[in-house]
């Protein structure tokens, strides 16, 4: 009897974890655009949107290799500075 209680307790604790996955897999008839027939006007509109998106992505410049923002400003290494005089007055 004790094993039965333990098995029931384990089973009842696992049900809430499995419920969302079961609910997602058992949605009747809800598919995103699966099997939908498009008219010629809709197909042309989709193609125009894809072409516009592709053209916009091609205008984005490539990432620069260097991550140094001061690379174009520097021409030589920084000169050594003279040691500051330390003296108490």
PyMOL Python script that loads the backbone (N, CA, C, O; Angstrom):
from pymol import cmd

cmd.read_pdbstr("""\
ATOM      1  N   UNK A   1       0.820  -1.186   0.000  1.00  0.00           N
ATOM      2  CA  UNK A   1       0.000   0.000   0.000  1.00  0.00           C
ATOM      3  C   UNK A   1       0.874   1.265   0.000  1.00  0.00           C
ATOM      4  O   UNK A   1       0.537   2.274  -0.619  1.00  0.00           O
ATOM      5  N   UNK A   2       1.989   1.179   0.702  1.00  0.00           N
ATOM      6  CA  UNK A   2       2.877   2.330   0.769  1.00  0.00           C
ATOM      7  C   UNK A   2       3.474   2.622  -0.610  1.00  0.00           C
ATOM      8  O   UNK A   2       3.609   3.787  -0.983  1.00  0.00           O
ATOM      9  N   UNK A   3       3.832   1.584  -1.375  1.00  0.00           N
ATOM     10  CA  UNK A   3       4.374   1.770  -2.724  1.00  0.00           C
ATOM     11  C   UNK A   3       3.329   2.411  -3.634  1.00  0.00           C
ATOM     12  O   UNK A   3       3.661   3.227  -4.494  1.00  0.00           O
ATOM     13  N   UNK A   4       2.078   2.039  -3.441  1.00  0.00           N
ATOM     14  CA  UNK A   4       1.004   2.624  -4.239  1.00  0.00           C
ATOM     15  C   UNK A   4       0.892   4.130  -3.965  1.00  0.00           C
ATOM     16  O   UNK A   4       0.713   4.913  -4.899  1.00  0.00           O
ATOM     17  N   UNK A   5       0.994   4.539  -2.706  1.00  0.00           N
ATOM     18  CA  UNK A   5       0.932   5.957  -2.360  1.00  0.00           C
ATOM     19  C   UNK A   5       2.103   6.728  -2.962  1.00  0.00           C
ATOM     20  O   UNK A   5       1.931   7.837  -3.468  1.00  0.00           O
ATOM     21  N   UNK A   6       3.296   6.133  -2.903  1.00  0.00           N
ATOM     22  CA  UNK A   6       4.481   6.782  -3.467  1.00  0.00           C
ATOM     23  C   UNK A   6       4.323   6.924  -4.978  1.00  0.00           C
ATOM     24  O   UNK A   6       4.646   7.971  -5.540  1.00  0.00           O
ATOM     25  N   UNK A   7       3.830   5.883  -5.635  1.00  0.00           N
ATOM     26  CA  UNK A   7       3.631   5.935  -7.084  1.00  0.00           C
ATOM     27  C   UNK A   7       2.593   6.990  -7.451  1.00  0.00           C
ATOM     28  O   UNK A   7       2.765   7.704  -8.439  1.00  0.00           O
ATOM     29  N   UNK A   8       1.529   7.097  -6.679  1.00  0.00           N
ATOM     30  CA  UNK A   8       0.499   8.111  -6.938  1.00  0.00           C
ATOM     31  C   UNK A   8       1.061   9.518  -6.726  1.00  0.00           C
ATOM     32  O   UNK A   8       0.779  10.430  -7.503  1.00  0.00           O
ATOM     33  N   UNK A   9       1.851   9.684  -5.679  1.00  0.00           N
ATOM     34  CA  UNK A   9       2.447  10.982  -5.407  1.00  0.00           C
ATOM     35  C   UNK A   9       3.388  11.406  -6.530  1.00  0.00           C
ATOM     36  O   UNK A   9       3.360  12.557  -6.965  1.00  0.00           O
ATOM     37  N   UNK A  10       4.214  10.484  -6.995  1.00  0.00           N
ATOM     38  CA  UNK A  10       5.127  10.780  -8.108  1.00  0.00           C
ATOM     39  C   UNK A  10       4.328  11.089  -9.367  1.00  0.00           C
ATOM     40  O   UNK A  10       4.651  12.033 -10.089  1.00  0.00           O
ATOM     41  N   UNK A  11       3.296  10.310  -9.634  1.00  0.00           N
ATOM     42  CA  UNK A  11       2.460  10.538 -10.811  1.00  0.00           C
ATOM     43  C   UNK A  11       1.762  11.879 -10.776  1.00  0.00           C
ATOM     44  O   UNK A  11       1.689  12.569 -11.792  1.00  0.00           O
ATOM     45  N   UNK A  12       1.254  12.253  -9.629  1.00  0.00           N
ATOM     46  CA  UNK A  12       0.546  13.528  -9.514  1.00  0.00           C
ATOM     47  C   UNK A  12       1.493  14.717  -9.605  1.00  0.00           C
ATOM     48  O   UNK A  12       1.086  15.792 -10.046  1.00  0.00           O
ATOM     49  N   UNK A  13       2.732  14.548  -9.203  1.00  0.00           N
ATOM     50  CA  UNK A  13       3.681  15.652  -9.336  1.00  0.00           C
ATOM     51  C   UNK A  13       4.183  15.797 -10.768  1.00  0.00           C
ATOM     52  O   UNK A  13       4.626  16.879 -11.152  1.00  0.00           O
ATOM     53  N   UNK A  14       4.125  14.745 -11.556  1.00  0.00           N
ATOM     54  CA  UNK A  14       4.606  14.806 -12.939  1.00  0.00           C
ATOM     55  C   UNK A  14       3.548  15.329 -13.901  1.00  0.00           C
ATOM     56  O   UNK A  14       3.899  15.828 -14.970  1.00  0.00           O
ATOM     57  N   UNK A  15       2.272  15.232 -13.562  1.00  0.00           N
ATOM     58  CA  UNK A  15       1.202  15.666 -14.459  1.00  0.00           C
ATOM     59  C   UNK A  15       1.293  17.150 -14.807  1.00  0.00           C
ATOM     60  O   UNK A  15       1.174  17.486 -15.986  1.00  0.00           O
ATOM     61  N   UNK A  16       1.498  18.063 -13.842  1.00  0.00           N
ATOM     62  CA  UNK A  16       1.591  19.485 -14.225  1.00  0.00           C
ATOM     63  C   UNK A  16       2.767  19.787 -15.150  1.00  0.00           C
ATOM     64  O   UNK A  16       2.690  20.718 -15.953  1.00  0.00           O
ATOM     65  N   UNK A  17       3.845  19.025 -15.055  1.00  0.00           N
ATOM     66  CA  UNK A  17       4.999  19.280 -15.930  1.00  0.00           C
ATOM     67  C   UNK A  17       4.730  18.794 -17.344  1.00  0.00           C
ATOM     68  O   UNK A  17       5.248  19.374 -18.298  1.00  0.00           O
ATOM     69  N   UNK A  18       3.934  17.746 -17.504  1.00  0.00           N
ATOM     70  CA  UNK A  18       3.686  17.178 -18.821  1.00  0.00           C
ATOM     71  C   UNK A  18       2.479  17.802 -19.507  1.00  0.00           C
ATOM     72  O   UNK A  18       2.330  17.654 -20.720  1.00  0.00           O
ATOM     73  N   UNK A  19       1.625  18.483 -18.785  1.00  0.00           N
ATOM     74  CA  UNK A  19       0.391  19.020 -19.361  1.00  0.00           C
ATOM     75  C   UNK A  19       0.642  20.034 -20.479  1.00  0.00           C
ATOM     76  O   UNK A  19      -0.029  19.940 -21.507  1.00  0.00           O
ATOM     77  N   UNK A  20       1.563  20.999 -20.352  1.00  0.00           N
ATOM     78  CA  UNK A  20       1.751  21.945 -21.454  1.00  0.00           C
ATOM     79  C   UNK A  20       2.244  21.283 -22.746  1.00  0.00           C
ATOM     80  O   UNK A  20       1.816  21.665 -23.835  1.00  0.00           O
ATOM     81  N   UNK A  21       3.120  20.316 -22.639  1.00  0.00           N
ATOM     82  CA  UNK A  21       3.608  19.641 -23.837  1.00  0.00           C
ATOM     83  C   UNK A  21       2.485  18.853 -24.502  1.00  0.00           C
ATOM     84  O   UNK A  21       2.390  18.825 -25.729  1.00  0.00           O
ATOM     85  N   UNK A  22       1.648  18.224 -23.715  1.00  0.00           N
ATOM     86  CA  UNK A  22       0.525  17.470 -24.262  1.00  0.00           C
ATOM     87  C   UNK A  22      -0.470  18.409 -24.921  1.00  0.00           C
ATOM     88  O   UNK A  22      -1.022  18.088 -25.973  1.00  0.00           O
ATOM     89  N   UNK A  23      -0.703  19.554 -24.320  1.00  0.00           N
ATOM     90  CA  UNK A  23      -1.655  20.514 -24.875  1.00  0.00           C
ATOM     91  C   UNK A  23      -1.162  21.070 -26.204  1.00  0.00           C
ATOM     92  O   UNK A  23      -1.966  21.320 -27.101  1.00  0.00           O
ATOM     93  N   UNK A  24       0.138  21.265 -26.345  1.00  0.00           N
ATOM     94  CA  UNK A  24       0.662  21.797 -27.596  1.00  0.00           C
ATOM     95  C   UNK A  24       0.581  20.787 -28.720  1.00  0.00           C
ATOM     96  O   UNK A  24       0.332  21.151 -29.869  1.00  0.00           O
ATOM     97  N   UNK A  25       0.786  19.535 -28.403  1.00  0.00           N
ATOM     98  CA  UNK A  25       0.778  18.520 -29.458  1.00  0.00           C
ATOM     99  C   UNK A  25      -0.633  18.124 -29.868  1.00  0.00           C
ATOM    100  O   UNK A  25      -0.818  17.556 -30.945  1.00  0.00           O
ATOM    101  N   UNK A  26      -1.623  18.406 -29.046  1.00  0.00           N
ATOM    102  CA  UNK A  26      -2.977  17.952 -29.338  1.00  0.00           C
ATOM    103  C   UNK A  26      -3.903  19.069 -29.790  1.00  0.00           C
ATOM    104  O   UNK A  26      -5.120  18.928 -29.675  1.00  0.00           O
ATOM    105  N   UNK A  27      -3.375  20.171 -30.298  1.00  0.00           N
ATOM    106  CA  UNK A  27      -4.221  21.258 -30.776  1.00  0.00           C
ATOM    107  C   UNK A  27      -4.866  20.829 -32.091  1.00  0.00           C
ATOM    108  O   UNK A  27      -4.156  20.648 -33.080  1.00  0.00           O
ATOM    109  N   UNK A  28      -6.161  20.663 -32.134  1.00  0.00           N
ATOM    110  CA  UNK A  28      -6.809  20.189 -33.359  1.00  0.00           C
ATOM    111  C   UNK A  28      -6.940  21.294 -34.405  1.00  0.00           C
ATOM    112  O   UNK A  28      -7.507  22.351 -34.131  1.00  0.00           O
ATOM    113  N   UNK A  29      -6.417  21.047 -35.596  1.00  0.00           N
ATOM    114  CA  UNK A  29      -6.631  21.930 -36.726  1.00  0.00           C
ATOM    115  C   UNK A  29      -5.915  23.266 -36.682  1.00  0.00           C
ATOM    116  O   UNK A  29      -6.249  24.140 -37.482  1.00  0.00           O
ATOM    117  N   UNK A  30      -4.966  23.476 -35.812  1.00  0.00           N
ATOM    118  CA  UNK A  30      -4.270  24.757 -35.756  1.00  0.00           C
ATOM    119  C   UNK A  30      -2.886  24.597 -36.342  1.00  0.00           C
ATOM    120  O   UNK A  30      -1.960  24.168 -35.653  1.00  0.00           O
ATOM    121  N   UNK A  31      -2.741  24.935 -37.599  1.00  0.00           N
ATOM    122  CA  UNK A  31      -1.459  24.878 -38.289  1.00  0.00           C
ATOM    123  C   UNK A  31      -1.207  26.241 -38.909  1.00  0.00           C
ATOM    124  O   UNK A  31      -2.117  26.846 -39.475  1.00  0.00           O
ATOM    125  N   UNK A  32       0.005  26.719 -38.808  1.00  0.00           N
ATOM    126  CA  UNK A  32       0.334  28.046 -39.308  1.00  0.00           C
ATOM    127  C   UNK A  32       0.584  28.022 -40.808  1.00  0.00           C
ATOM    128  O   UNK A  32       1.688  27.709 -41.253  1.00  0.00           O
ATOM    129  N   UNK A  33      -0.425  28.346 -41.576  1.00  0.00           N
ATOM    130  CA  UNK A  33      -0.290  28.459 -43.012  1.00  0.00           C
ATOM    131  C   UNK A  33      -0.082  27.144 -43.743  1.00  0.00           C
ATOM    132  O   UNK A  33       0.293  27.151 -44.915  1.00  0.00           O
ATOM    133  N   UNK A  34      -0.307  26.045 -43.101  1.00  0.00           N
ATOM    134  CA  UNK A  34      -0.080  24.745 -43.728  1.00  0.00           C
ATOM    135  C   UNK A  34      -1.238  24.422 -44.662  1.00  0.00           C
ATOM    136  O   UNK A  34      -2.394  24.401 -44.239  1.00  0.00           O
ATOM    137  N   UNK A  35      -0.934  24.176 -45.911  1.00  0.00           N
ATOM    138  CA  UNK A  35      -1.956  23.784 -46.880  1.00  0.00           C
ATOM    139  C   UNK A  35      -2.809  24.928 -47.384  1.00  0.00           C
ATOM    140  O   UNK A  35      -3.822  24.674 -48.035  1.00  0.00           O
ATOM    141  N   UNK A  36      -2.457  26.163 -47.120  1.00  0.00           N
ATOM    142  CA  UNK A  36      -3.264  27.283 -47.577  1.00  0.00           C
ATOM    143  C   UNK A  36      -2.912  27.588 -49.026  1.00  0.00           C
ATOM    144  O   UNK A  36      -1.740  27.646 -49.397  1.00  0.00           O
ATOM    145  N   UNK A  37      -3.920  27.777 -49.817  1.00  0.00           N
ATOM    146  CA  UNK A  37      -3.725  28.134 -51.222  1.00  0.00           C
ATOM    147  C   UNK A  37      -3.800  29.658 -51.349  1.00  0.00           C
ATOM    148  O   UNK A  37      -4.756  30.279 -50.883  1.00  0.00           O
ATOM    149  N   UNK A  38      -2.803  30.244 -51.972  1.00  0.00           N
ATOM    150  CA  UNK A  38      -2.755  31.687 -52.158  1.00  0.00           C
ATOM    151  C   UNK A  38      -3.220  32.038 -53.564  1.00  0.00           C
ATOM    152  O   UNK A  38      -2.977  31.294 -54.514  1.00  0.00           O
ATOM    153  N   UNK A  39      -3.895  33.187 -53.685  1.00  0.00           N
ATOM    154  CA  UNK A  39      -4.290  33.667 -55.004  1.00  0.00           C
ATOM    155  C   UNK A  39      -3.055  34.273 -55.678  1.00  0.00           C
ATOM    156  O   UNK A  39      -2.023  34.475 -55.038  1.00  0.00           O
ATOM    157  N   UNK A  40      -3.173  34.553 -56.945  1.00  0.00           N
ATOM    158  CA  UNK A  40      -2.045  35.133 -57.680  1.00  0.00           C
ATOM    159  C   UNK A  40      -1.661  36.493 -57.109  1.00  0.00           C
ATOM    160  O   UNK A  40      -0.480  36.837 -57.066  1.00  0.00           O
ATOM    161  N   UNK A  41      -2.648  37.265 -56.673  1.00  0.00           N
ATOM    162  CA  UNK A  41      -2.368  38.576 -56.096  1.00  0.00           C
ATOM    163  C   UNK A  41      -1.604  38.433 -54.781  1.00  0.00           C
ATOM    164  O   UNK A  41      -0.664  39.184 -54.522  1.00  0.00           O
ATOM    165  N   UNK A  42      -2.010  37.464 -53.946  1.00  0.00           N
ATOM    166  CA  UNK A  42      -1.316  37.236 -52.680  1.00  0.00           C
ATOM    167  C   UNK A  42       0.106  36.728 -52.916  1.00  0.00           C
ATOM    168  O   UNK A  42       1.035  37.121 -52.210  1.00  0.00           O
ATOM    169  N   UNK A  43       0.273  35.854 -53.909  1.00  0.00           N
ATOM    170  CA  UNK A  43       1.609  35.345 -54.231  1.00  0.00           C
ATOM    171  C   UNK A  43       2.521  36.477 -54.682  1.00  0.00           C
ATOM    172  O   UNK A  43       3.688  36.527 -54.295  1.00  0.00           O
ATOM    173  N   UNK A  44       1.990  37.393 -55.503  1.00  0.00           N
ATOM    174  CA  UNK A  44       2.781  38.524 -55.980  1.00  0.00           C
ATOM    175  C   UNK A  44       3.146  39.445 -54.807  1.00  0.00           C
ATOM    176  O   UNK A  44       4.257  39.972 -54.751  1.00  0.00           O
ATOM    177  N   UNK A  45       2.210  39.633 -53.879  1.00  0.00           N
ATOM    178  CA  UNK A  45       2.468  40.492 -52.727  1.00  0.00           C
ATOM    179  C   UNK A  45       3.535  39.876 -51.822  1.00  0.00           C
ATOM    180  O   UNK A  45       4.405  40.585 -51.317  1.00  0.00           O
ATOM    181  N   UNK A  46       3.473  38.571 -51.617  1.00  0.00           N
ATOM    182  CA  UNK A  46       4.467  37.878 -50.794  1.00  0.00           C
ATOM    183  C   UNK A  46       5.842  37.956 -51.444  1.00  0.00           C
ATOM    184  O   UNK A  46       6.841  38.199 -50.767  1.00  0.00           O
ATOM    185  N   UNK A  47       5.891  37.750 -52.762  1.00  0.00           N
ATOM    186  CA  UNK A  47       7.165  37.813 -53.473  1.00  0.00           C
ATOM    187  C   UNK A  47       7.747  39.218 -53.413  1.00  0.00           C
ATOM    188  O   UNK A  47       8.957  39.378 -53.252  1.00  0.00           O
ATOM    189  N   UNK A  48       6.901  40.243 -53.542  1.00  0.00           N
ATOM    190  CA  UNK A  48       7.383  41.622 -53.468  1.00  0.00           C
ATOM    191  C   UNK A  48       7.932  41.923 -52.081  1.00  0.00           C
ATOM    192  O   UNK A  48       8.952  42.599 -51.951  1.00  0.00           O
ATOM    193  N   UNK A  49       7.264  41.429 -51.043  1.00  0.00           N
ATOM    194  CA  UNK A  49       7.755  41.639 -49.676  1.00  0.00           C
ATOM    195  C   UNK A  49       9.097  40.947 -49.462  1.00  0.00           C
ATOM    196  O   UNK A  49       9.998  41.518 -48.848  1.00  0.00           O
ATOM    197  N   UNK A  50       9.237  39.725 -49.963  1.00  0.00           N
ATOM    198  CA  UNK A  50      10.507  39.003 -49.816  1.00  0.00           C
ATOM    199  C   UNK A  50      11.630  39.704 -50.572  1.00  0.00           C
ATOM    200  O   UNK A  50      12.751  39.800 -50.072  1.00  0.00           O
ATOM    201  N   UNK A  51      11.335  40.195 -51.776  1.00  0.00           N
ATOM    202  CA  UNK A  51      12.347  40.918 -52.548  1.00  0.00           C
ATOM    203  C   UNK A  51      12.759  42.213 -51.854  1.00  0.00           C
ATOM    204  O   UNK A  51      13.939  42.564 -51.838  1.00  0.00           O
ATOM    205  N   UNK A  52      11.785  42.924 -51.282  1.00  0.00           N
ATOM    206  CA  UNK A  52      12.098  44.165 -50.573  1.00  0.00           C
ATOM    207  C   UNK A  52      12.940  43.870 -49.332  1.00  0.00           C
ATOM    208  O   UNK A  52      13.867  44.617 -49.020  1.00  0.00           O
ATOM    209  N   UNK A  53      12.627  42.808 -48.640  1.00  0.00           N
ATOM    210  CA  UNK A  53      13.407  42.447 -47.448  1.00  0.00           C
ATOM    211  C   UNK A  53      14.825  42.056 -47.837  1.00  0.00           C
ATOM    212  O   UNK A  53      15.777  42.427 -47.151  1.00  0.00           O
ATOM    213  N   UNK A  54      14.977  41.317 -48.923  1.00  0.00           N
ATOM    214  CA  UNK A  54      16.305  40.917 -49.389  1.00  0.00           C
ATOM    215  C   UNK A  54      17.116  42.141 -49.798  1.00  0.00           C
ATOM    216  O   UNK A  54      18.310  42.218 -49.509  1.00  0.00           O
ATOM    217  N   UNK A  55      16.473  43.101 -50.472  1.00  0.00           N
ATOM    218  CA  UNK A  55      17.167  44.318 -50.885  1.00  0.00           C
ATOM    219  C   UNK A  55      17.577  45.149 -49.674  1.00  0.00           C
ATOM    220  O   UNK A  55      18.662  45.731 -49.659  1.00  0.00           O
ATOM    221  N   UNK A  56      16.720  45.209 -48.666  1.00  0.00           N
ATOM    222  CA  UNK A  56      17.051  45.969 -47.455  1.00  0.00           C
ATOM    223  C   UNK A  56      18.209  45.321 -46.712  1.00  0.00           C
ATOM    224  O   UNK A  56      19.077  46.019 -46.189  1.00  0.00           O
ATOM    225  N   UNK A  57      18.233  43.983 -46.659  1.00  0.00           N
ATOM    226  CA  UNK A  57      19.338  43.292 -45.980  1.00  0.00           C
ATOM    227  C   UNK A  57      20.652  43.482 -46.720  1.00  0.00           C
ATOM    228  O   UNK A  57      21.714  43.502 -46.099  1.00  0.00           O
ATOM    229  N   UNK A  58      20.594  43.622 -48.041  1.00  0.00           N
ATOM    230  CA  UNK A  58      21.837  43.788 -48.794  1.00  0.00           C
ATOM    231  C   UNK A  58      22.436  45.183 -48.579  1.00  0.00           C
ATOM    232  O   UNK A  58      23.628  45.382 -48.816  1.00  0.00           O
ATOM    233  N   UNK A  59      21.628  46.143 -48.135  1.00  0.00           N
ATOM    234  CA  UNK A  59      22.130  47.496 -47.888  1.00  0.00           C
ATOM    235  C   UNK A  59      22.822  47.634 -46.542  1.00  0.00           C
ATOM    236  O   UNK A  59      23.496  48.635 -46.302  1.00  0.00           O
ATOM    237  N   UNK A  60      22.671  46.658 -45.661  1.00  0.00           N
ATOM    238  CA  UNK A  60      23.308  46.712 -44.354  1.00  0.00           C
ATOM    239  C   UNK A  60      24.794  46.465 -44.536  1.00  0.00           C
ATOM    240  O   UNK A  60      25.175  45.456 -45.129  1.00  0.00           O
ATOM    241  N   UNK A  61      25.648  47.357 -44.042  1.00  0.00           N
ATOM    242  CA  UNK A  61      27.093  47.168 -44.225  1.00  0.00           C
ATOM    243  C   UNK A  61      27.598  45.989 -43.398  1.00  0.00           C
ATOM    244  O   UNK A  61      27.033  45.647 -42.360  1.00  0.00           O
ATOM    245  N   UNK A  62      28.667  45.383 -43.881  1.00  0.00           N
ATOM    246  CA  UNK A  62      29.279  44.271 -43.163  1.00  0.00           C
ATOM    247  C   UNK A  62      29.933  44.789 -41.890  1.00  0.00           C
ATOM    248  O   UNK A  62      30.335  45.949 -41.808  1.00  0.00           O
ATOM    249  N   UNK A  63      30.029  43.924 -40.913  1.00  0.00           N
ATOM    250  CA  UNK A  63      30.670  44.292 -39.653  1.00  0.00           C
ATOM    251  C   UNK A  63      32.163  44.483 -39.879  1.00  0.00           C
ATOM    252  O   UNK A  63      32.791  43.739 -40.632  1.00  0.00           O
ATOM    253  N   UNK A  64      32.714  45.481 -39.222  1.00  0.00           N
ATOM    254  CA  UNK A  64      34.143  45.740 -39.364  1.00  0.00           C
ATOM    255  C   UNK A  64      34.920  44.693 -38.586  1.00  0.00           C
ATOM    256  O   UNK A  64      34.465  44.203 -37.553  1.00  0.00           O
ATOM    257  N   UNK A  65      36.084  44.362 -39.089  1.00  0.00           N
ATOM    258  CA  UNK A  65      36.914  43.351 -38.443  1.00  0.00           C
ATOM    259  C   UNK A  65      37.492  43.892 -37.151  1.00  0.00           C
ATOM    260  O   UNK A  65      37.482  43.206 -36.128  1.00  0.00           O
ATOM    261  N   UNK A  66      37.997  45.118 -37.189  1.00  0.00           N
ATOM    262  CA  UNK A  66      38.642  45.706 -36.021  1.00  0.00           C
ATOM    263  C   UNK A  66      37.583  46.202 -35.045  1.00  0.00           C
ATOM    264  O   UNK A  66      36.549  46.734 -35.448  1.00  0.00           O
ATOM    265  N   UNK A  67      37.849  46.025 -33.788  1.00  0.00           N
ATOM    266  CA  UNK A  67      36.940  46.483 -32.756  1.00  0.00           C
ATOM    267  C   UNK A  67      37.516  47.705 -32.052  1.00  0.00           C
ATOM    268  O   UNK A  67      37.005  48.119 -31.011  1.00  0.00           O
ATOM    269  N   UNK A  68      38.572  48.282 -32.608  1.00  0.00           N
ATOM    270  CA  UNK A  68      39.247  49.422 -32.008  1.00  0.00           C
ATOM    271  C   UNK A  68      38.669  50.714 -32.585  1.00  0.00           C
ATOM    272  O   UNK A  68      38.865  50.989 -33.768  1.00  0.00           O
ATOM    273  N   UNK A  69      37.955  51.519 -31.776  1.00  0.00           N
ATOM    274  CA  UNK A  69      37.345  52.725 -32.320  1.00  0.00           C
ATOM    275  C   UNK A  69      38.353  53.827 -32.624  1.00  0.00           C
ATOM    276  O   UNK A  69      38.035  54.746 -33.379  1.00  0.00           O
ATOM    277  N   UNK A  70      39.545  53.767 -32.068  1.00  0.00           N
ATOM    278  CA  UNK A  70      40.559  54.802 -32.281  1.00  0.00           C
ATOM    279  C   UNK A  70      41.610  54.377 -33.303  1.00  0.00           C
ATOM    280  O   UNK A  70      42.623  55.063 -33.442  1.00  0.00           O
ATOM    281  N   UNK A  71      41.413  53.290 -34.013  1.00  0.00           N
ATOM    282  CA  UNK A  71      42.416  52.795 -34.952  1.00  0.00           C
ATOM    283  C   UNK A  71      42.685  53.790 -36.076  1.00  0.00           C
ATOM    284  O   UNK A  71      43.830  53.928 -36.506  1.00  0.00           O
ATOM    285  N   UNK A  72      41.678  54.475 -36.551  1.00  0.00           N
ATOM    286  CA  UNK A  72      41.860  55.421 -37.648  1.00  0.00           C
ATOM    287  C   UNK A  72      42.528  56.709 -37.173  1.00  0.00           C
ATOM    288  O   UNK A  72      43.087  57.439 -37.991  1.00  0.00           O
ATOM    289  N   UNK A  73      42.486  57.005 -35.890  1.00  0.00           N
ATOM    290  CA  UNK A  73      43.051  58.247 -35.361  1.00  0.00           C
ATOM    291  C   UNK A  73      44.534  58.096 -35.065  1.00  0.00           C
ATOM    292  O   UNK A  73      45.321  59.008 -35.317  1.00  0.00           O
ATOM    293  N   UNK A  74      44.906  56.955 -34.537  1.00  0.00           N
ATOM    294  CA  UNK A  74      46.310  56.731 -34.162  1.00  0.00           C
ATOM    295  C   UNK A  74      47.180  56.519 -35.392  1.00  0.00           C
ATOM    296  O   UNK A  74      46.805  55.802 -36.319  1.00  0.00           O
ATOM    297  N   UNK A  75      48.352  57.157 -35.387  1.00  0.00           N
ATOM    298  CA  UNK A  75      49.300  56.920 -36.470  1.00  0.00           C
ATOM    299  C   UNK A  75      50.540  56.208 -35.941  1.00  0.00           C
ATOM    300  O   UNK A  75      51.160  55.422 -36.658  1.00  0.00           O
ATOM    301  N   UNK A  76      50.898  56.479 -34.698  1.00  0.00           N
ATOM    302  CA  UNK A  76      52.071  55.867 -34.077  1.00  0.00           C
ATOM    303  C   UNK A  76      51.711  55.500 -32.641  1.00  0.00           C
ATOM    304  O   UNK A  76      50.682  55.930 -32.119  1.00  0.00           O
ATOM    305  N   UNK A  77      52.553  54.714 -32.020  1.00  0.00           N
ATOM    306  CA  UNK A  77      52.316  54.462 -30.597  1.00  0.00           C
ATOM    307  C   UNK A  77      52.460  55.744 -29.794  1.00  0.00           C
ATOM    308  O   UNK A  77      53.159  56.666 -30.214  1.00  0.00           O
ATOM    309  N   UNK A  78      51.822  55.806 -28.674  1.00  0.00           N
ATOM    310  CA  UNK A  78      51.854  57.010 -27.840  1.00  0.00           C
ATOM    311  C   UNK A  78      53.277  57.277 -27.361  1.00  0.00           C
ATOM    312  O   UNK A  78      53.974  56.349 -26.948  1.00  0.00           O
ATOM    313  N   UNK A  79      53.723  58.555 -27.413  1.00  0.00           N
ATOM    314  CA  UNK A  79      55.086  58.863 -26.956  1.00  0.00           C
ATOM    315  C   UNK A  79      55.180  58.709 -25.445  1.00  0.00           C
ATOM    316  O   UNK A  79      54.204  58.880 -24.715  1.00  0.00           O
ATOM    317  N   UNK A  80      56.379  58.382 -25.004  1.00  0.00           N
ATOM    318  CA  UNK A  80      56.629  58.240 -23.572  1.00  0.00           C
ATOM    319  C   UNK A  80      56.622  59.635 -22.954  1.00  0.00           C
ATOM    320  O   UNK A  80      57.227  60.563 -23.490  1.00  0.00           O
ATOM    321  N   UNK A  81      55.959  59.768 -21.863  1.00  0.00           N
ATOM    322  CA  UNK A  81      55.913  61.068 -21.196  1.00  0.00           C
ATOM    323  C   UNK A  81      57.076  61.166 -20.213  1.00  0.00           C
ATOM    324  O   UNK A  81      57.559  60.159 -19.696  1.00  0.00           O
ATOM    325  N   UNK A  82      57.513  62.392 -19.969  1.00  0.00           N
ATOM    326  CA  UNK A  82      58.594  62.616 -19.022  1.00  0.00           C
ATOM    327  C   UNK A  82      58.081  62.357 -17.620  1.00  0.00           C
ATOM    328  O   UNK A  82      56.913  62.597 -17.314  1.00  0.00           O
ATOM    329  N   UNK A  83      58.982  61.857 -16.762  1.00  0.00           N
ATOM    330  CA  UNK A  83      58.570  61.574 -15.400  1.00  0.00           C
ATOM    331  C   UNK A  83      58.234  62.884 -14.691  1.00  0.00           C
ATOM    332  O   UNK A  83      58.955  63.875 -14.805  1.00  0.00           O
ATOM    333  N   UNK A  84      57.159  62.863 -13.980  1.00  0.00           N
ATOM    334  CA  UNK A  84      56.737  64.068 -13.238  1.00  0.00           C
ATOM    335  C   UNK A  84      57.649  64.228 -12.025  1.00  0.00           C
ATOM    336  O   UNK A  84      58.046  63.254 -11.385  1.00  0.00           O
ATOM    337  N   UNK A  85      57.967  65.481 -11.731  1.00  0.00           N
ATOM    338  CA  UNK A  85      58.820  65.753 -10.569  1.00  0.00           C
ATOM    339  C   UNK A  85      57.971  65.594  -9.321  1.00  0.00           C
ATOM    340  O   UNK A  85      56.891  66.172  -9.193  1.00  0.00           O
ATOM    341  N   UNK A  86      58.480  64.814  -8.433  1.00  0.00           N
ATOM    342  CA  UNK A  86      57.755  64.655  -7.173  1.00  0.00           C
ATOM    343  C   UNK A  86      58.533  65.394  -6.092  1.00  0.00           C
ATOM    344  O   UNK A  86      59.681  65.060  -5.799  1.00  0.00           O
ATOM    345  N   UNK A  87      57.923  66.359  -5.527  1.00  0.00           N
ATOM    346  CA  UNK A  87      58.588  67.123  -4.480  1.00  0.00           C
ATOM    347  C   UNK A  87      57.542  67.677  -3.536  1.00  0.00           C
ATOM    348  O   UNK A  87      56.507  68.190  -3.964  1.00  0.00           O
ATOM    349  N   UNK A  88      57.814  67.572  -2.283  1.00  0.00           N
ATOM    350  CA  UNK A  88      56.880  68.109  -1.305  1.00  0.00           C
ATOM    351  C   UNK A  88      57.252  69.533  -0.993  1.00  0.00           C
ATOM    352  O   UNK A  88      58.434  69.816  -0.795  1.00  0.00           O
ATOM    353  N   UNK A  89      56.336  70.415  -0.940  1.00  0.00           N
ATOM    354  CA  UNK A  89      56.606  71.819  -0.658  1.00  0.00           C
ATOM    355  C   UNK A  89      56.170  72.143   0.731  1.00  0.00           C
ATOM    356  O   UNK A  89      56.309  73.284   1.172  1.00  0.00           O
TER     357      UNK A  89
END
""", "prot")
cmd.dss("prot")
cmd.show_as("cartoon", "prot")
cmd.util.cbc("prot")
cmd.orient("prot")
